[in-house]
């Protein structure tokens, strides 16, 4: 496990472009104030928005089979079946 480099609040203010470029490149930082860690700057995970039909088909072939009765029982167990009157006080 690698240790995140620490940067001071002042470094963040003075070198923000350089630091943001590093974050965009995958680097994380721990921000300190008066020598104490106060937060972390971490890159956001990028989500893919599109999966091709071929890729979906390939993933589906290796997906585990779903037992529909078990799936429905799990849904029923997780659902709140009580019906509250929204106008009751």
GUKE-547798 format. One record per residue: chain; x, y, z of N, C-alpha, C, O in turn; residue number from 1; residue in one letter. Coordinates in pm, 1 decimal. Layout:
<rs>
   chain         nx         ny         nz        cax        cay        caz         cx         cy         cz         ox         oy         oz   resi   resn
       A          X          Y          Z          X          Y          Z          X          Y          Z          X          Y          Z    NUM      A
...
</rs>
This chain:
<rs>
   chain         nx         ny         nz        cax        cay        caz         cx         cy         cz         ox         oy         oz   resi   resn
       A       84.3     -117.7        0.0        0.0        0.0        0.0       88.7      123.8        0.0      177.9      136.0       84.0      1      X
       A       65.6      214.0      -91.6      147.9      335.1      -99.1       86.8      444.7      -12.1      -34.8      453.5        4.4      2      X
       A      174.7      527.3       42.4      132.2      637.1      127.6      107.5      759.4       40.4      188.9      793.6      -45.3      3      X
       A       -6.1      824.6       63.7      -37.6      946.3      -11.2       54.8     1057.9       33.3       80.2     1073.2      152.8      4      X
       A      105.4     1136.0      -60.9      185.8     1251.3      -21.6       97.8     1353.8       50.0      -20.2     1369.9       18.6      5      X
       A      157.7     1421.5      145.6       86.9     1528.0      217.3      118.3     1661.4      152.3      231.4     1687.0      110.9      6      X
       A       17.0     1745.6      143.9       36.3     1882.5       96.6      -30.2     1974.8      197.3     -133.4     1941.6      255.6      7      X
       A       29.3     2088.6      216.4      -27.7     2185.0      310.6     -139.0     2263.7      242.0     -149.8     2267.6      119.4      8      X
       A     -219.9     2325.1      324.8     -326.0     2410.8      272.7     -265.9     2520.0      183.3     -323.0     2555.6       80.2      9      X
       A     -152.9     2571.0      223.5      -85.7     2675.4      145.9      -38.9     2621.2       10.5      -54.2     2687.7      -92.0     10      X
       A       19.1     2498.0       10.7       59.0     2436.4     -116.1      -61.3     2421.4     -209.2      -51.8     2447.6     -329.1     11      X
       A     -172.7     2379.6     -153.6     -293.1     2362.4     -234.0     -334.2     2494.7     -298.3     -370.5     2498.8     -415.9     12      X
       A     -328.4     2600.2     -222.2     -365.1     2731.9     -274.0     -265.4     2780.0     -379.7     -305.3     2829.4     -485.2     13      X
       A     -136.9     2765.5     -351.2      -34.3     2819.8     -439.7       -4.3     2733.2     -561.8       38.7     2784.7     -665.0     14      X
       A      -26.5     2603.1     -551.2        7.4     2511.5     -659.8     -115.1     2435.3     -709.3     -104.1     2320.5     -752.2     15      X
       A     -231.9     2499.7     -703.3     -356.5     2428.0     -731.5     -358.7     2364.8     -870.9     -404.9     2251.7     -886.2     16      X
       A     -310.0     2435.3     -971.5     -312.6     2377.6    -1107.1     -227.1     2251.8    -1114.7     -270.2     2149.9    -1168.7     17      X
       A     -108.1     2259.1    -1061.4      -16.8     2143.8    -1062.2      -78.4     2026.2     -985.8      -71.2     1911.7    -1030.3     18      X
       A     -137.9     2055.6     -872.2     -198.0     1950.7     -790.2     -320.2     1891.0     -860.1     -337.3     1769.1     -859.8     19      X
       A     -404.7     1973.8     -919.5     -522.9     1924.4     -990.9     -482.1     1838.7    -1110.7     -547.1     1738.5    -1140.5     20      X
       A     -374.8     1877.9    -1179.2     -324.5     1796.7    -1290.2     -280.0     1659.2    -1239.9     -305.7     1557.5    -1304.2     21      X
       A     -212.8     1657.2    -1123.9     -167.7     1530.2    -1066.4     -288.1     1443.5    -1026.8     -286.7     1322.2    -1047.3     22      X
       A     -391.5     1505.8     -970.2     -511.3     1430.2     -932.6     -577.4     1373.3    -1057.3     -620.2     1257.9    -1058.4     23      X
       A     -585.6     1454.0    -1161.8     -644.2     1406.3    -1286.8     -564.9     1288.2    -1341.4     -620.8     1200.7    -1407.6     24      X
       A     -436.6     1285.6    -1314.1     -351.4     1175.2    -1356.7     -355.0     1054.2    -1265.2     -285.5      955.6    -1289.9     25      X
       A     -436.4     1060.5    -1158.2     -452.1      944.4    -1070.8     -388.7      956.8     -933.0     -404.1      866.4     -850.9     26      X
       A     -318.4     1065.3     -905.4     -251.1     1084.2     -776.1     -351.3     1129.8     -670.5     -442.1     1207.2     -700.8     27      X
       A     -335.7     1082.8     -547.8     -414.9     1127.4     -432.9     -325.2     1203.6     -337.4     -204.1     1181.9     -334.6     28      X
       A     -384.1     1292.7     -259.3     -309.0     1372.7     -162.8     -385.0     1380.6      -31.2     -508.0     1375.8      -28.6     29      X
       A     -309.7     1392.8       78.1     -366.9     1426.5      207.5     -335.8     1573.6      232.1     -219.9     1614.7      225.3     30      X
       A     -438.1     1652.6      260.5     -420.9     1796.1      285.3     -405.6     1816.7      436.2     -480.7     1761.0      516.2     31      X
       A     -305.9     1898.4      472.8     -282.7     1926.0      614.9     -298.2     2074.8      643.8     -278.2     2159.8      557.0     32      X
       A     -334.3     2103.3      767.7     -338.1     2241.3      817.6     -270.8     2238.6      954.9     -308.6     2159.9     1041.7     33      X
       A     -174.0     2322.5      973.2      -98.1     2326.6     1098.0      -41.8     2189.3     1135.0      -35.1     2153.4     1252.5     34      X
       A       -1.1     2112.6     1032.3       60.8     1982.9     1055.6      -35.6     1868.6     1081.0        7.5     1755.5     1103.9     35      X
       A     -166.0     1896.0     1077.3     -265.5     1792.6     1103.1     -344.6     1762.2      975.6     -387.5     1854.2      905.9     36      X
       A     -363.8     1634.8      945.4     -443.0     1599.6      826.7     -587.1     1648.5      842.7     -649.0     1628.4      947.3     37      X
       A     -640.3     1713.3      737.6     -778.1     1762.6      744.5     -864.8     1709.4      631.2     -986.9     1725.3      635.1     38      X
       A     -805.6     1647.4      531.4     -885.5     1594.5      421.5     -799.7     1525.0      318.7     -676.8     1524.6      325.5     39      X
       A     -869.8     1465.8      222.5     -801.3     1397.5      114.6     -853.1     1448.3      -19.1     -971.7     1477.3      -34.6     40      X
       A     -764.2     1458.2     -113.0     -799.8     1487.4     -250.8     -773.2     1359.8     -329.2     -659.5     1313.3     -337.0     41      X
       A     -878.2     1303.8     -387.1     -865.7     1178.1     -460.5     -932.6     1192.6     -596.6    -1031.8     1264.3     -609.5     42      X
       A     -879.6     1125.8     -697.2     -942.6     1133.3     -829.3    -1077.7     1062.1     -827.7    -1096.2      962.9     -757.2     43      X
       A    -1170.5     1113.7     -905.9    -1298.4     1047.6     -921.8    -1282.6      930.0    -1015.5    -1205.9      934.7    -1111.6     44      X
       A    -1356.2      824.7     -986.0    -1356.9      711.7    -1078.9    -1438.6      752.2    -1200.0    -1544.1      814.5    -1188.6     45      X
       A    -1388.9      716.4    -1312.1    -1461.7      747.7    -1434.7    -1554.0      632.0    -1467.6    -1511.8      516.6    -1474.1     46      X
       A    -1678.8      664.4    -1488.0    -1777.2      562.9    -1521.1    -1797.3      558.9    -1671.6    -1808.3      661.5    -1738.6     47      X
       A    -1801.4      438.6    -1720.9    -1833.6      422.8    -1861.7    -1984.0      437.5    -1876.2    -2059.6      386.4    -1793.6     48      X
       A    -2027.1      505.0    -1977.8    -2169.0      527.8    -1997.8    -2227.2      438.7    -2107.3    -2349.2      428.0    -2119.2     49      X
       A    -2143.9      376.0    -2185.5    -2193.4      298.2    -2298.2    -2126.4      161.9    -2299.5    -2004.7      150.7    -2284.9     50      X
       A    -2206.8       59.6    -2316.9    -2155.7      -75.3    -2335.2    -2211.9     -124.4    -2467.4    -2333.1     -121.7    -2489.0     51      X
       A    -2126.0     -168.3    -2553.6    -2172.0     -213.9    -2685.1    -2255.5     -340.9    -2670.7    -2244.7     -413.1    -2571.6     52      X
       A    -2337.4     -366.2    -2769.6    -2421.3     -486.3    -2769.5    -2334.6     -611.4    -2760.8    -2368.3     -705.6    -2689.0     53      X
       A    -2223.8     -612.8    -2833.2    -2134.9     -729.0    -2832.1    -2073.8     -750.4    -2693.1    -2063.6     -863.5    -2645.8     54      X
       A    -2034.0     -641.8    -2629.4    -1975.3     -653.3    -2496.0    -2079.0     -700.5    -2395.1    -2048.6     -782.4    -2308.4     55      X
       A    -2202.2     -649.0    -2405.9    -2309.4     -692.1    -2316.1    -2338.1     -840.7    -2335.3    -2355.0     -914.1    -2237.9     56      X
       A    -2343.5     -884.8    -2460.0    -2368.8    -1026.0    -2488.7    -2258.1    -1113.5    -2431.1    -2285.8    -1219.8    -2375.5     57      X
       A    -2133.2    -1069.9    -2443.9    -2021.0    -1147.5    -2391.2    -2028.1    -1156.2    -2238.7    -2002.7    -1262.4    -2181.8     58      X
       A    -2062.3    -1045.6    -2172.2    -2074.2    -1047.5    -2026.1    -2190.7    -1136.0    -1983.0    -2181.5    -1205.5    -1881.9     59      X
       A    -2298.6    -1133.9    -2058.0    -2417.3    -1211.7    -2023.4    -2390.6    -1361.6    -2031.9    -2447.7    -1439.3    -1955.3     60      X
       A    -2305.3    -1402.1    -2123.6    -2276.5    -1544.9    -2138.1    -2207.6    -1601.7    -2015.3    -2224.2    -1719.6    -1984.2     61      X
       A    -2130.0    -1519.2    -1944.8    -2056.1    -1569.0    -1828.4    -2123.4    -1533.4    -1696.1    -2070.7    -1564.9    -1589.4     62      X
       A    -2239.7    -1467.9    -1702.2    -2310.7    -1429.8    -1579.7    -2373.9    -1553.6    -1516.6    -2415.1    -1645.5    -1587.4     63      X
       A    -2381.4    -1555.9    -1384.0    -2444.0    -1671.6    -1318.3    -2594.0    -1676.3    -1348.8    -2657.7    -1573.3    -1370.9     64      X
       A    -2647.6    -1795.7    -1349.3    -2790.6    -1813.1    -1373.7    -2869.0    -1764.9    -1252.9    -2827.6    -1786.2    -1138.9     65      X
       A    -2981.0    -1700.8    -1277.2    -3064.4    -1647.3    -1169.9    -3184.6    -1737.8    -1151.2    -3258.9    -1764.2    -1245.7     66      X
       A    -3203.6    -1785.5    -1028.1    -3322.8    -1862.3     -995.3    -3434.6    -1762.7     -967.2    -3428.8    -1688.8     -868.9     67      X
       A    -3535.5    -1760.3    -1052.4    -3640.1    -1658.2    -1043.1    -3720.9    -1667.8     -914.8    -3761.6    -1564.8     -861.0     68      X
       A    -3745.5    -1788.1     -864.1    -3821.2    -1802.1     -739.0    -3743.5    -1743.7     -620.8    -3800.7    -1676.1     -535.3     69      X
       A    -3612.6    -1770.4     -617.0    -3528.7    -1714.5     -509.9    -3519.6    -1563.4     -522.2    -3525.6    -1492.3     -421.9     70      X
       A    -3505.1    -1513.9     -644.8    -3498.4    -1369.6     -668.8    -3626.6    -1301.4     -619.7    -3620.1    -1199.3     -551.3     71      X
       A    -3741.6    -1356.9     -653.9    -3869.3    -1298.6     -611.9    -3884.3    -1303.3     -460.2    -3932.9    -1207.5     -399.9     72      X
       A    -3843.3    -1413.4     -398.1    -3850.2    -1424.5     -251.8    -3761.3    -1319.0     -185.6    -3799.4    -1260.6      -84.1     73      X
       A    -3643.8    -1294.6     -242.3    -3555.3    -1191.0     -188.6    -3619.0    -1053.2     -201.3    -3610.3     -971.8     -109.3     74      X
       A    -3682.5    -1026.9     -314.3    -3750.9     -898.2     -332.3    -3864.3     -881.5     -231.7    -3879.0     -775.8     -170.4     75      X
       A    -3943.8     -986.4     -215.4    -4055.9     -980.1     -121.6    -4007.4     -958.0       21.3    -4069.3     -883.2       97.0     76      X
       A    -3897.3    -1022.3       58.3    -3844.1    -1008.7      194.0    -3791.0     -867.7      219.9    -3795.6     -818.9      332.9     77      X
       A    -3741.0     -802.7      115.5    -3681.9     -669.3      131.7    -3785.7     -558.0      125.1    -3758.0     -444.9      164.9     78      X
       A    -3902.7     -588.6       76.2    -4003.1     -484.9       54.1    -4083.2     -457.2      180.1    -4121.0     -549.4      252.3     79      X
       A    -4108.5     -331.4      205.6    -4194.6     -290.1      316.6    -4338.7     -295.7      266.3    -4378.5     -215.1      182.2     80      X
       A    -4416.2     -390.1      317.4    -4552.6     -409.6      269.1    -4655.2     -330.4      347.0    -4773.6     -334.2      313.4     81      X
       A    -4613.7     -259.0      449.6    -4710.9     -179.2      524.2    -4750.9      -58.5      441.5    -4668.3        4.0      375.0     82      X
       A    -4877.0      -27.7      447.1    -4926.6       88.3      371.8    -4971.8      193.4      470.4    -5078.7      183.7      530.6     83      X
       A    -4888.6      293.2      485.1    -4921.1      403.1      575.1    -5008.5      504.3      504.7    -4992.3      530.7      385.5     84      X
       A    -5101.7      560.8      580.0    -5185.6      668.2      526.8    -5102.9      796.0      529.4    -5064.6      841.2      637.3     85      X
       A    -5073.9      856.0      413.5    -4990.9      976.7      412.7    -5059.3     1094.9      480.4    -4993.0     1193.4      513.2     86      X
       A    -5191.4     1087.1      502.3    -5262.9     1197.8      564.6    -5291.3     1174.3      712.9    -5346.2     1261.7      780.0     87      X
       A    -5254.6     1057.6      764.0    -5274.6     1030.1      905.7    -5180.3     1113.8      988.0    -5066.7     1138.9      947.9     88      X
       A    -5226.8     1156.5     1101.6    -5141.4     1236.9     1189.9    -5118.4     1168.7     1320.1    -5048.8     1222.2     1406.4     89      X
</rs>
